[in-house]
Amino acid sequence: MSGIPSYIDPTKPSIARVYDAFLSGTDNYEVDREVVRSVMRAAPEAADLAVENRA
């Protein structure tokens, strides 16, 4: 993947990027968004909790 620093592995989820994805951010990858989708299936309120935490 072009433009990704060598120290970032875009094939493994990162909790920071998952949190960013929960907040509808742009600094995340598909692997992180897949974690979000999995969490949302188990706990649909998780997105609201992330937004409330950020506030």
C-alpha distance matrix in Angstrom:
0.0 3.7 6.6 6.2 9.3 9.7 12.4 10.5 9.9 8.4 10.4 13.6 15.4 16.7 20.1 19.5 16.6 18.9 21.7 19.7 19.1 22.8 23.6 21.6 19.3 16.0 14.2 13.3 11.0 12.5 13.6 15.5 17.0 18.2 20.0 21.6 22.8 24.2 26.0 27.3 28.9 30.7 31.5 31.3 32.6 29.6 28.1 31.4 31.7 28.4 29.6 33.0 31.7 29.8 33.0
3.7 0.0 3.8 5.6 8.6 9.9 13.0 11.7 12.2 11.1 13.7 16.5 18.0 18.7 21.9 20.7 17.9 20.6 23.0 20.6 20.3 24.2 24.4 22.3 19.6 16.0 14.5 14.5 13.0 15.0 16.5 17.9 19.3 20.9 22.7 23.9 25.3 27.0 28.5 29.7 31.5 33.4 33.8 33.4 34.5 31.5 29.6 32.7 33.0 29.6 30.4 33.9 32.5 30.2 33.3
6.6 3.8 0.0 3.8 6.4 9.1 11.7 10.6 12.2 11.4 14.7 16.8 17.7 17.6 20.6 18.8 16.4 19.5 21.4 18.7 19.1 22.9 22.7 20.8 17.8 14.3 12.4 13.3 12.8 15.6 17.0 17.6 19.2 21.4 22.7 23.5 25.4 27.3 28.3 29.4 31.6 33.3 33.4 32.9 33.6 30.4 28.4 31.4 31.5 27.9 28.5 31.9 30.4 27.9 30.8
6.2 5.6 3.8 0.0 3.8 6.3 8.3 6.8 8.5 8.2 11.7 13.4 14.4 14.2 17.3 15.8 13.6 16.8 18.8 16.7 17.2 20.9 21.1 19.7 16.7 13.6 10.9 11.2 10.7 13.7 14.4 14.9 17.1 19.1 20.0 21.1 23.3 24.8 25.7 27.1 29.4 30.7 30.9 30.7 31.4 28.1 26.4 29.5 29.2 25.7 26.8 29.9 28.2 26.0 29.2
9.3 8.6 6.4 3.8 0.0 3.8 5.5 5.7 8.6 9.8 13.1 14.1 15.3 14.4 17.5 15.9 14.5 18.0 19.7 17.9 19.1 22.6 22.7 21.8 18.6 15.9 12.7 13.3 13.3 16.5 16.5 16.7 19.4 21.3 21.6 23.0 25.5 26.6 27.2 29.0 31.3 32.3 32.4 32.5 32.9 29.4 28.0 30.9 30.2 26.6 27.9 30.8 28.7 26.5 29.8
9.7 9.9 9.1 6.3 3.8 0.0 3.8 5.5 7.5 9.8 12.3 13.3 15.3 14.9 18.3 17.3 16.2 19.3 21.5 20.2 21.2 24.5 25.1 24.4 21.4 18.9 15.6 15.4 14.8 17.5 16.9 17.7 20.7 22.0 22.2 24.1 26.4 27.1 27.9 30.1 32.1 32.9 33.3 33.8 34.4 30.8 29.8 32.9 32.0 28.5 30.2 33.0 30.7 28.9 32.3
12.4 13.0 11.7 8.3 5.5 3.8 0.0 3.8 6.5 9.6 11.9 11.9 13.4 12.4 15.5 14.7 14.4 17.4 19.3 18.5 19.9 22.9 23.6 23.5 20.6 18.6 14.9 14.7 14.6 17.4 16.2 16.4 19.8 21.0 20.6 22.6 25.2 25.6 26.0 28.5 30.6 31.0 31.2 32.1 32.4 28.7 28.0 30.9 29.7 26.3 28.2 30.7 28.2 26.6 30.1
10.5 11.7 10.6 6.8 5.7 5.5 3.8 0.0 3.8 6.1 8.9 8.9 10.1 9.4 12.8 12.1 11.0 14.0 16.2 15.4 16.3 19.5 20.4 20.1 17.3 15.3 11.8 11.0 10.8 13.7 12.6 12.7 16.0 17.3 17.1 18.9 21.5 22.1 22.6 24.9 27.0 27.6 27.9 28.5 29.0 25.4 24.6 27.7 26.7 23.3 25.2 28.0 25.6 24.1 27.7
9.9 12.2 12.2 8.5 8.6 7.5 6.5 3.8 0.0 3.8 5.4 5.9 8.2 8.9 12.7 13.0 11.5 13.6 16.5 16.1 16.3 19.4 20.9 20.5 18.3 16.3 13.1 11.3 9.9 11.9 10.2 11.2 14.6 15.2 15.2 17.6 19.7 20.0 21.0 23.4 25.1 25.8 26.5 27.4 28.3 24.8 24.3 27.6 26.7 23.6 25.8 28.6 26.5 25.3 29.0
8.4 11.1 11.4 8.2 9.8 9.8 9.6 6.1 3.8 0.0 3.8 5.6 7.1 8.7 12.3 12.5 10.1 11.8 15.0 14.3 13.8 17.0 18.7 17.7 15.8 13.7 11.0 8.6 6.4 8.2 7.2 8.6 11.4 12.3 13.0 15.1 16.9 17.7 19.0 21.0 22.7 23.8 24.6 25.0 26.2 22.9 22.0 25.5 25.1 22.0 24.0 27.1 25.4 24.1 27.7
10.4 13.7 14.7 11.7 13.1 12.3 11.9 8.9 5.4 3.8 0.0 3.8 6.7 9.5 13.0 14.3 12.1 12.8 16.4 16.3 15.3 18.1 20.4 19.5 18.2 16.4 14.1 11.0 8.3 8.4 6.2 8.8 11.6 11.1 11.9 14.8 16.1 16.2 18.0 20.3 21.4 22.4 23.7 24.5 26.1 22.9 22.5 26.2 25.7 23.0 25.4 28.4 26.7 25.9 29.6
13.6 16.5 16.8 13.4 14.1 13.3 11.9 8.9 5.9 5.6 3.8 0.0 3.8 6.5 9.9 11.8 10.4 10.7 14.2 14.8 14.2 16.6 19.1 18.9 17.7 16.6 14.0 10.9 9.1 9.7 6.4 7.7 11.2 10.7 10.2 13.3 15.1 14.7 15.9 18.7 19.9 20.4 21.5 22.7 24.0 20.6 20.7 24.2 23.3 20.7 23.5 26.1 24.2 23.7 27.5
15.4 18.0 17.7 14.4 15.3 15.3 13.4 10.1 8.2 7.1 6.7 3.8 0.0 3.8 6.6 8.7 7.3 7.0 10.5 11.5 11.0 13.0 15.6 15.8 14.9 14.4 12.0 8.8 8.0 8.7 5.5 4.9 8.6 8.7 7.4 10.0 12.5 12.3 12.9 15.6 17.3 17.7 18.4 19.4 20.5 17.0 17.0 20.5 19.6 17.0 19.7 22.3 20.5 20.1 23.9
16.7 18.7 17.6 14.2 14.4 14.9 12.4 9.4 8.9 8.7 9.5 6.5 3.8 0.0 3.8 5.4 5.2 6.1 8.6 9.7 10.4 12.3 14.3 15.1 13.7 13.7 10.7 8.5 9.2 11.1 8.7 6.6 10.3 11.4 9.4 11.1 14.3 14.3 14.0 16.6 18.9 18.9 18.9 20.0 20.3 16.6 16.5 19.6 18.2 15.3 18.1 20.4 18.1 17.6 21.4
20.1 21.9 20.6 17.3 17.5 18.3 15.5 12.8 12.7 12.3 13.0 9.9 6.6 3.8 0.0 3.8 5.5 4.9 6.1 8.5 9.7 10.4 12.4 14.2 13.2 14.2 11.7 9.9 11.5 13.1 11.0 8.0 10.8 12.1 9.3 10.1 13.7 13.6 12.3 14.9 17.5 17.1 16.5 17.7 17.5 13.7 13.9 16.7 14.9 12.1 15.1 17.2 14.7 14.6 18.4
19.5 20.7 18.8 15.8 15.9 17.3 14.7 12.1 13.0 12.5 14.3 11.8 8.7 5.4 3.8 0.0 3.8 5.5 5.2 6.3 8.7 10.0 10.8 12.6 10.8 11.8 9.1 8.6 11.2 13.6 12.4 9.1 11.7 13.9 11.8 11.8 15.5 16.1 14.7 16.7 19.8 19.7 18.6 19.2 18.6 14.8 14.2 16.7 15.1 11.7 14.0 16.2 13.7 12.7 16.5
16.6 17.9 16.4 13.6 14.5 16.2 14.4 11.0 11.5 10.1 12.1 10.4 7.3 5.2 5.5 3.8 0.0 3.8 5.3 4.8 6.1 8.6 9.7 10.3 8.5 8.9 6.3 4.8 7.5 10.1 9.5 6.2 8.6 11.3 10.0 10.0 13.4 14.7 14.0 15.5 18.5 19.1 18.4 18.5 18.5 14.9 13.7 16.6 15.9 12.4 14.3 17.2 15.4 14.0 17.7
18.9 20.6 19.5 16.8 18.0 19.3 17.4 14.0 13.6 11.8 12.8 10.7 7.0 6.1 4.9 5.5 3.8 0.0 3.8 5.3 5.0 6.3 8.7 9.7 9.4 10.6 9.1 6.8 8.6 9.8 8.7 4.9 6.6 8.8 6.9 6.4 10.1 11.1 10.2 11.8 14.8 15.3 14.6 14.9 15.1 11.5 10.7 14.0 13.3 10.3 12.7 15.6 14.0 13.5 17.1
21.7 23.0 21.4 18.8 19.7 21.5 19.3 16.2 16.5 15.0 16.4 14.2 10.5 8.6 6.1 5.2 5.3 3.8 0.0 3.8 5.4 5.0 6.4 8.8 8.5 10.8 9.8 8.8 11.5 13.1 12.5 8.6 9.5 12.1 9.9 8.4 12.1 13.3 11.4 12.5 16.0 16.1 14.5 14.6 13.8 10.2 9.1 11.7 10.6 7.1 9.5 12.1 10.4 9.7 13.4
19.7 20.6 18.7 16.7 17.9 20.2 18.5 15.4 16.1 14.3 16.3 14.8 11.5 9.7 8.5 6.3 4.8 5.3 3.8 0.0 3.8 5.4 5.1 6.4 4.9 7.2 6.5 6.6 10.0 12.1 12.5 8.9 9.4 12.7 11.6 9.9 13.2 15.3 13.9 14.5 18.0 18.8 17.2 16.6 16.0 12.8 10.7 13.1 12.8 9.2 10.2 13.4 12.1 10.3 13.6
19.1 20.3 19.1 17.2 19.1 21.2 19.9 16.3 16.3 13.8 15.3 14.2 11.0 10.4 9.7 8.7 6.1 5.0 5.4 3.8 0.0 3.8 5.3 4.9 5.3 7.1 7.5 6.1 8.4 9.5 10.4 7.0 6.1 9.7 9.3 7.1 9.9 12.5 11.7 11.8 15.1 16.5 15.4 14.4 14.6 11.6 9.3 12.4 13.0 9.8 10.9 14.4 13.9 12.6 15.6
22.8 24.2 22.9 20.9 22.6 24.5 22.9 19.5 19.4 17.0 18.1 16.6 13.0 12.3 10.4 10.0 8.6 6.3 5.0 5.4 3.8 0.0 3.8 5.5 7.4 10.3 10.9 9.8 12.0 12.5 12.9 9.4 8.2 10.9 9.7 6.6 9.4 11.7 10.0 9.6 13.3 14.3 12.5 11.3 11.0 8.1 5.6 8.7 9.3 6.4 7.7 11.1 11.1 10.4 13.3
23.6 24.4 22.7 21.1 22.7 25.1 23.6 20.4 20.9 18.7 20.4 19.1 15.6 14.3 12.4 10.8 9.7 8.7 6.4 5.1 5.3 3.8 0.0 3.8 5.4 9.1 10.3 10.5 13.4 14.6 15.6 12.1 11.0 14.2 13.3 10.3 13.0 15.5 13.7 13.0 16.7 17.8 15.5 14.0 12.9 10.5 7.4 9.1 9.9 6.7 6.2 10.0 10.2 8.4 10.8
21.6 22.3 20.8 19.7 21.8 24.4 23.5 20.1 20.5 17.7 19.5 18.9 15.8 15.1 14.2 12.6 10.3 9.7 8.8 6.4 4.9 5.5 3.8 0.0 3.8 6.7 9.2 9.3 11.8 12.8 14.6 11.6 9.8 13.3 13.5 10.6 12.5 15.7 14.8 13.6 17.1 18.9 17.2 15.1 14.9 12.9 9.5 11.6 13.2 10.3 9.6 13.4 13.9 12.0 14.0
19.3 19.6 17.8 16.7 18.6 21.4 20.6 17.3 18.3 15.8 18.2 17.7 14.9 13.7 13.2 10.8 8.5 9.4 8.5 4.9 5.3 7.4 5.4 3.8 0.0 3.8 5.9 7.3 10.4 12.5 14.2 11.3 10.6 14.4 14.5 12.2 14.7 17.6 16.8 16.4 19.8 21.4 19.8 18.3 17.9 15.4 12.3 14.4 15.3 11.9 11.4 15.0 14.8 12.2 14.6
16.0 16.0 14.3 13.6 15.9 18.9 18.6 15.3 16.3 13.7 16.4 16.6 14.4 13.7 14.2 11.8 8.9 10.6 10.8 7.2 7.1 10.3 9.1 6.7 3.8 0.0 3.8 5.8 8.5 10.9 13.2 11.1 10.7 14.4 15.2 13.7 15.9 18.8 18.6 18.5 21.6 23.4 22.3 20.9 21.0 18.4 15.5 17.9 18.8 15.4 15.1 18.8 18.3 15.7 18.2
14.2 14.5 12.4 10.9 12.7 15.6 14.9 11.8 13.1 11.0 14.1 14.0 12.0 10.7 11.7 9.1 6.3 9.1 9.8 6.5 7.5 10.9 10.3 9.2 5.9 3.8 0.0 3.8 7.1 10.5 11.9 9.7 10.6 14.1 14.4 13.7 16.4 18.7 18.5 19.1 22.2 23.6 22.7 21.9 21.9 18.8 16.5 19.1 19.3 15.6 16.1 19.5 18.3 15.9 18.9
13.3 14.5 13.3 11.2 13.3 15.4 14.7 11.0 11.3 8.6 11.0 10.9 8.8 8.5 9.9 8.6 4.8 6.8 8.8 6.6 6.1 9.8 10.5 9.3 7.3 5.8 3.8 0.0 3.8 7.0 8.1 6.1 7.3 10.5 10.9 10.7 13.3 15.4 15.6 16.5 19.3 20.7 20.3 19.8 20.3 17.2 15.3 18.4 18.6 15.2 16.4 19.8 18.6 16.8 20.1
11.0 13.0 12.8 10.7 13.3 14.8 14.6 10.8 9.9 6.4 8.3 9.1 8.0 9.2 11.5 11.2 7.5 8.6 11.5 10.0 8.4 12.0 13.4 11.8 10.4 8.5 7.1 3.8 0.0 3.8 5.4 5.3 6.4 8.8 10.2 10.9 12.6 14.5 15.7 16.7 18.8 20.6 20.9 20.5 21.7 18.7 17.1 20.6 20.9 17.8 19.2 22.7 21.7 20.2 23.5
12.5 15.0 15.6 13.7 16.5 17.5 17.4 13.7 11.9 8.2 8.4 9.7 8.7 11.1 13.1 13.6 10.1 9.8 13.1 12.1 9.5 12.5 14.6 12.8 12.5 10.9 10.5 7.0 3.8 0.0 3.8 5.3 5.0 6.1 8.7 9.7 10.4 12.3 14.2 15.0 16.5 18.7 19.5 19.1 20.9 18.2 16.9 20.6 21.2 18.6 20.2 23.6 23.0 21.9 25.1
13.6 16.5 17.0 14.4 16.5 16.9 16.2 12.6 10.2 7.2 6.2 6.4 5.5 8.7 11.0 12.4 9.5 8.7 12.5 12.5 10.4 12.9 15.6 14.6 14.2 13.2 11.9 8.1 5.4 3.8 0.0 3.8 5.5 5.1 6.6 9.0 10.0 10.8 12.7 14.4 15.7 17.2 18.3 18.7 20.4 17.5 16.9 20.7 20.7 18.3 20.5 23.6 22.6 22.0 25.4
15.5 17.9 17.6 14.9 16.7 17.7 16.4 12.7 11.2 8.6 8.8 7.7 4.9 6.6 8.0 9.1 6.2 4.9 8.6 8.9 7.0 9.4 12.1 11.6 11.3 11.1 9.7 6.1 5.3 5.3 3.8 0.0 3.8 5.4 5.2 6.5 8.9 10.0 10.8 12.5 14.6 15.8 16.2 16.4 17.6 14.5 13.7 17.4 17.3 14.6 16.8 19.9 18.8 18.2 21.6
17.0 19.3 19.2 17.1 19.4 20.7 19.8 16.0 14.6 11.4 11.6 11.2 8.6 10.3 10.8 11.7 8.6 6.6 9.5 9.4 6.1 8.2 11.0 9.8 10.6 10.7 10.6 7.3 6.4 5.0 5.5 3.8 0.0 3.8 5.3 4.9 6.3 8.6 9.8 10.4 12.5 14.5 14.8 14.3 15.9 13.3 12.0 15.8 16.4 14.1 15.9 19.2 18.8 18.2 21.3
18.2 20.9 21.4 19.1 21.3 22.0 21.0 17.3 15.2 12.3 11.1 10.7 8.7 11.4 12.1 13.9 11.3 8.8 12.1 12.7 9.7 10.9 14.2 13.3 14.4 14.4 14.1 10.5 8.8 6.1 5.1 5.4 3.8 0.0 3.8 5.3 5.0 6.2 8.6 9.8 10.7 12.7 14.0 14.1 16.4 14.0 13.6 17.4 17.9 16.2 18.4 21.4 21.0 20.9 24.0
20.0 22.7 22.7 20.0 21.6 22.2 20.6 17.1 15.2 13.0 11.9 10.2 7.4 9.4 9.3 11.8 10.0 6.9 9.9 11.6 9.3 9.7 13.3 13.5 14.5 15.2 14.4 10.9 10.2 8.7 6.6 5.2 5.3 3.8 0.0 3.8 5.4 5.1 6.1 8.5 10.0 10.9 11.8 12.7 14.5 11.6 12.0 15.7 15.5 13.9 16.7 19.3 18.4 18.8 22.1
21.6 23.9 23.5 21.1 23.0 24.1 22.6 18.9 17.6 15.1 14.8 13.3 10.0 11.1 10.1 11.8 10.0 6.4 8.4 9.9 7.1 6.6 10.3 10.6 12.2 13.7 13.7 10.7 10.9 9.7 9.0 6.5 4.9 5.3 3.8 0.0 3.8 5.4 5.1 6.0 8.7 10.0 10.0 9.9 11.5 8.8 8.5 12.3 12.6 11.0 13.4 16.2 15.9 16.2 19.2
22.8 25.3 25.4 23.3 25.5 26.4 25.2 21.5 19.7 16.9 16.1 15.1 12.5 14.3 13.7 15.5 13.4 10.1 12.1 13.2 9.9 9.4 13.0 12.5 14.7 15.9 16.4 13.3 12.6 10.4 10.0 8.9 6.3 5.0 5.4 3.8 0.0 3.8 5.5 5.1 6.3 8.9 9.8 9.3 11.9 10.3 10.1 13.7 14.7 13.8 15.8 18.6 18.8 19.3 22.0
24.2 27.0 27.3 24.8 26.6 27.1 25.6 22.1 20.0 17.7 16.2 14.7 12.3 14.3 13.6 16.1 14.7 11.1 13.3 15.3 12.5 11.7 15.5 15.7 17.6 18.8 18.7 15.4 14.5 12.3 10.8 10.0 8.6 6.2 5.1 5.4 3.8 0.0 3.8 5.4 5.3 6.6 8.6 9.6 12.4 10.6 11.8 15.2 15.4 15.0 17.6 19.9 19.7 20.8 23.6
26.0 28.5 28.3 25.7 27.2 27.9 26.0 22.6 21.0 19.0 18.0 15.9 12.9 14.0 12.3 14.7 14.0 10.2 11.4 13.9 11.7 10.0 13.7 14.8 16.8 18.6 18.5 15.6 15.7 14.2 12.7 10.8 9.8 8.6 6.1 5.1 5.5 3.8 0.0 3.8 5.4 5.2 5.7 7.3 9.3 7.2 9.1 12.2 12.0 11.9 14.8 16.6 16.4 17.8 20.6
27.3 29.7 29.4 27.1 29.0 30.1 28.5 24.9 23.4 21.0 20.3 18.7 15.6 16.6 14.9 16.7 15.5 11.8 12.5 14.5 11.8 9.6 13.0 13.6 16.4 18.5 19.1 16.5 16.7 15.0 14.4 12.5 10.4 9.8 8.5 6.0 5.1 5.4 3.8 0.0 3.8 5.4 5.0 4.4 7.2 6.4 7.4 10.4 11.3 11.6 13.7 15.7 16.4 17.7 19.9
28.9 31.5 31.6 29.4 31.3 32.1 30.6 27.0 25.1 22.7 21.4 19.9 17.3 18.9 17.5 19.8 18.5 14.8 16.0 18.0 15.1 13.3 16.7 17.1 19.8 21.6 22.2 19.3 18.8 16.5 15.7 14.6 12.5 10.7 10.0 8.7 6.3 5.3 5.4 3.8 0.0 3.8 5.8 6.0 9.6 9.6 11.1 13.7 14.6 15.3 17.4 19.2 19.9 21.4 23.6
30.7 33.4 33.3 30.7 32.3 32.9 31.0 27.6 25.8 23.8 22.4 20.4 17.7 18.9 17.1 19.7 19.1 15.3 16.1 18.8 16.5 14.3 17.8 18.9 21.4 23.4 23.6 20.7 20.6 18.7 17.2 15.8 14.5 12.7 10.9 10.0 8.9 6.6 5.2 5.4 3.8 0.0 3.8 6.4 9.1 9.0 11.6 13.7 13.7 15.0 17.6 18.7 19.0 21.1 23.3
31.5 33.8 33.4 30.9 32.4 33.3 31.2 27.9 26.5 24.6 23.7 21.5 18.4 18.9 16.5 18.6 18.4 14.6 14.5 17.2 15.4 12.5 15.5 17.2 19.8 22.3 22.7 20.3 20.9 19.5 18.3 16.2 14.8 14.0 11.8 10.0 9.8 8.6 5.7 5.0 5.8 3.8 0.0 3.8 5.4 5.7 8.7 10.3 10.2 11.9 14.4 15.1 15.7 18.0 19.9
31.3 33.4 32.9 30.7 32.5 33.8 32.1 28.5 27.4 25.0 24.5 22.7 19.4 20.0 17.7 19.2 18.5 14.9 14.6 16.6 14.4 11.3 14.0 15.1 18.3 20.9 21.9 19.8 20.5 19.1 18.7 16.4 14.3 14.1 12.7 9.9 9.3 9.6 7.3 4.4 6.0 6.4 3.8 0.0 3.8 5.5 6.9 8.3 9.6 11.3 12.9 14.0 15.4 17.3 18.8
32.6 34.5 33.6 31.4 32.9 34.4 32.4 29.0 28.3 26.2 26.1 24.0 20.5 20.3 17.5 18.6 18.5 15.1 13.8 16.0 14.6 11.0 12.9 14.9 17.9 21.0 21.9 20.3 21.7 20.9 20.4 17.6 15.9 16.4 14.5 11.5 11.9 12.4 9.3 7.2 9.6 9.1 5.4 3.8 0.0 3.8 5.6 5.4 6.4 8.9 10.3 10.7 12.3 14.5 15.7
29.6 31.5 30.4 28.1 29.4 30.8 28.7 25.4 24.8 22.9 22.9 20.6 17.0 16.6 13.7 14.8 14.9 11.5 10.2 12.8 11.6 8.1 10.5 12.9 15.4 18.4 18.8 17.2 18.7 18.2 17.5 14.5 13.3 14.0 11.6 8.8 10.3 10.6 7.2 6.4 9.6 9.0 5.7 5.5 3.8 0.0 3.8 5.4 5.0 6.3 8.8 9.8 10.4 12.4 14.4
28.1 29.6 28.4 26.4 28.0 29.8 28.0 24.6 24.3 22.0 22.5 20.7 17.0 16.5 13.9 14.2 13.7 10.7 9.1 10.7 9.3 5.6 7.4 9.5 12.3 15.5 16.5 15.3 17.1 16.9 16.9 13.7 12.0 13.6 12.0 8.5 10.1 11.8 9.1 7.4 11.1 11.6 8.7 6.9 5.6 3.8 0.0 3.8 5.4 5.2 6.4 8.7 9.8 10.8 12.6
31.4 32.7 31.4 29.5 30.9 32.9 30.9 27.7 27.6 25.5 26.2 24.2 20.5 19.6 16.7 16.7 16.6 14.0 11.7 13.1 12.4 8.7 9.1 11.6 14.4 17.9 19.1 18.4 20.6 20.6 20.7 17.4 15.8 17.4 15.7 12.3 13.7 15.2 12.2 10.4 13.7 13.7 10.3 8.3 5.4 5.4 3.8 0.0 3.8 5.4 5.2 6.1 8.5 9.9 10.7
31.7 33.0 31.5 29.2 30.2 32.0 29.7 26.7 26.7 25.1 25.7 23.3 19.6 18.2 14.9 15.1 15.9 13.3 10.6 12.8 13.0 9.3 9.9 13.2 15.3 18.8 19.3 18.6 20.9 21.2 20.7 17.3 16.4 17.9 15.5 12.6 14.7 15.4 12.0 11.3 14.6 13.7 10.2 9.6 6.4 5.0 5.4 3.8 0.0 3.8 5.5 5.0 5.9 8.5 9.8
28.4 29.6 27.9 25.7 26.6 28.5 26.3 23.3 23.6 22.0 23.0 20.7 17.0 15.3 12.1 11.7 12.4 10.3 7.1 9.2 9.8 6.4 6.7 10.3 11.9 15.4 15.6 15.2 17.8 18.6 18.3 14.6 14.1 16.2 13.9 11.0 13.8 15.0 11.9 11.6 15.3 15.0 11.9 11.3 8.9 6.3 5.2 5.4 3.8 0.0 3.8 5.5 5.1 6.2 8.7
29.6 30.4 28.5 26.8 27.9 30.2 28.2 25.2 25.8 24.0 25.4 23.5 19.7 18.1 15.1 14.0 14.3 12.7 9.5 10.2 10.9 7.7 6.2 9.6 11.4 15.1 16.1 16.4 19.2 20.2 20.5 16.8 15.9 18.4 16.7 13.4 15.8 17.6 14.8 13.7 17.4 17.6 14.4 12.9 10.3 8.8 6.4 5.2 5.5 3.8 0.0 3.8 5.4 5.1 6.3
33.0 33.9 31.9 29.9 30.8 33.0 30.7 28.0 28.6 27.1 28.4 26.1 22.3 20.4 17.2 16.2 17.2 15.6 12.1 13.4 14.4 11.1 10.0 13.4 15.0 18.8 19.5 19.8 22.7 23.6 23.6 19.9 19.2 21.4 19.3 16.2 18.6 19.9 16.6 15.7 19.2 18.7 15.1 14.0 10.7 9.8 8.7 6.1 5.0 5.5 3.8 0.0 3.8 5.4 5.1
31.7 32.5 30.4 28.2 28.7 30.7 28.2 25.6 26.5 25.4 26.7 24.2 20.5 18.1 14.7 13.7 15.4 14.0 10.4 12.1 13.9 11.1 10.2 13.9 14.8 18.3 18.3 18.6 21.7 23.0 22.6 18.8 18.8 21.0 18.4 15.9 18.8 19.7 16.4 16.4 19.9 19.0 15.7 15.4 12.3 10.4 9.8 8.5 5.9 5.1 5.4 3.8 0.0 3.8 5.4
29.8 30.2 27.9 26.0 26.5 28.9 26.6 24.1 25.3 24.1 25.9 23.7 20.1 17.6 14.6 12.7 14.0 13.5 9.7 10.3 12.6 10.4 8.4 12.0 12.2 15.7 15.9 16.8 20.2 21.9 22.0 18.2 18.2 20.9 18.8 16.2 19.3 20.8 17.8 17.7 21.4 21.1 18.0 17.3 14.5 12.4 10.8 9.9 8.5 6.2 5.1 5.4 3.8 0.0 3.8
33.0 33.3 30.8 29.2 29.8 32.3 30.1 27.7 29.0 27.7 29.6 27.5 23.9 21.4 18.4 16.5 17.7 17.1 13.4 13.6 15.6 13.3 10.8 14.0 14.6 18.2 18.9 20.1 23.5 25.1 25.4 21.6 21.3 24.0 22.1 19.2 22.0 23.6 20.6 19.9 23.6 23.3 19.9 18.8 15.7 14.4 12.6 10.7 9.8 8.7 6.3 5.1 5.4 3.8 0.0
